[in-house]
Each structure stands twice: as C-alpha cells, then as structure tokens.
Amino acid sequence: MTNEDMQKFGQSNMDMAVTSFGVWTKGAQAIAAEVVDYSKKSAESSAAAWEKLMSAKSLEKALEVQSQYLRSSYEDFVAEATKLGELYVDLAKQAYKPFEATLAKASAMK
C-alpha cells in the first residue's frame, strides 16, 4: 500500500466515523425528545385522572376513574415502548450504513 492509499483509507474511515456519529447524535436527540414528550403527556394524564378521582362522588365512580386511568396508562406505555424500540432499531440501522461497504470488502478478503 502506498502512502496515498493509506491517506485515502484513513480519510475514508474518518468520514465513516463522522457520518455515523452524526446519525447517532440525531437519533439520540429524537429519542430524547420522544421521552420528554411522553413524560409530559403522562404527567398531564396523571393530573387529569387525579382531578377526576378527587371529584368522584362515590366509591364506584372513584374505582371507575382509577380503572380507566390504569388501562389508558398501560396502553400508552406499550405504544411508547413500541415506538422507542422502533427508533432504536432505526438508529442502529442508520449508524451501521456507513460501514456496510467496508465490512463487506473485509469479509470478501477472508
């Protein structure tokens, strides 16, 4: 390998690392924004349920409010967990893309 080949190889690796880092940064920001949004919605939902619970005129109504809150909280959590899982999978796929060609070449050389 010539000096020029080594420089190209080094530059190529640096470009891949920078691209991958940019993808990780963007993905982490999207995940953080999603978590913050979910946390805000969850707190608002909890406050609304608490208000309904405090205004319940009977034990039956209080149990109904609590049951509805627990059901919706569980459904929201499952939906959020699914969404976050998809974001993580997409992040991993996007971060891997810059390295695909290099890894394919390395595998072919074996």
N, C-alpha and C positions, 0 to 999 in steps of 0.2 A: 504494500500500500504506500502510495506517495504521500508527501506532506499535504498536497492539495486534497487528496482523497480523505485524509484524516480530518482536515478542516471542514470539508463538506459533511462528513459523518458527524462531527461534533456539532456543527450548526444545525443539522437535521434533528439530532437528539434534543438540542436546546429548544428548537421550535416546537417539537412534540411536547416537551415538558411544559412550556409556556401555554400552549393551547390546552393541554389537559388541566393545568392549574386554573385557567380562565373558566373552563367548564365546571370544575369543582366549586369555584367561587360563586358562579351564577347559580348552580344547583343548590348550594348551601343557603344562599340568600332566599331562594324560592321556598325551600323547606322551612326556614326560619319565619318567613312571612306567613306561611300556611299555619304554623304552630301558633303564632301570635294571634292570627285571625280566629282560629278555633278556640283559643283560650278566652278571647274577648266574647265570642258568641256563647261559650259555655258559662261564663260569669253572668252574662245578661240573662240567659235562660234560668240559671240558678236563682237570681234575684227575682225574676218574674214568678217563678214557682214558689219562692218564699212568701211573696206578697199574697199570692192566691191561697197559700196554706194558712196564713195569718187571718185572712178574711173568711175562711171556711166557717160556716155556722153549725156544722155538725161533724161528728167523728167520721161518718160515712163520706161526707164531702172531702174532709181532710185526707182520708185514705185514697180517695179517687184522685185528688190532686197529686199526691205523692206517687201513686202508681203511674199516672200519666208522665210525670217528670222522670221517673226512673226508666220507663220504657223509651221515651224520646232521647234521654241522655245516652242510653245504651246504643240505640240506633245511630245517633250522631257519632258516638265514639267509634263504632265499627266502620262507618263510612269514612271517617277521618283517618283511621288506621289503614284502610284500603288505599285511600288517596296518597298518604305518606309513603306507603310501600311502593306504589307506582312511581312516585317522584324519586325515591332512592334507586329503583331499578333503572329508570331513565337516566339518572345521573351516572350510574356505573357504566351503562352502555355508551353514553356520550363521552365520558372520560377515557374509555378504552379505545375509541375510534382512532385517535391519532397514532396509536401503537400497533394497530392491526397489521398494516403492511410490513412493518419492521419485524414483527413476531412471525408473520407468515414466511418472510425471507429466511429468518433464523431457523425455522422448522424445516424448510426445504433444504438447508445446507447440511442437515444432520445426516 
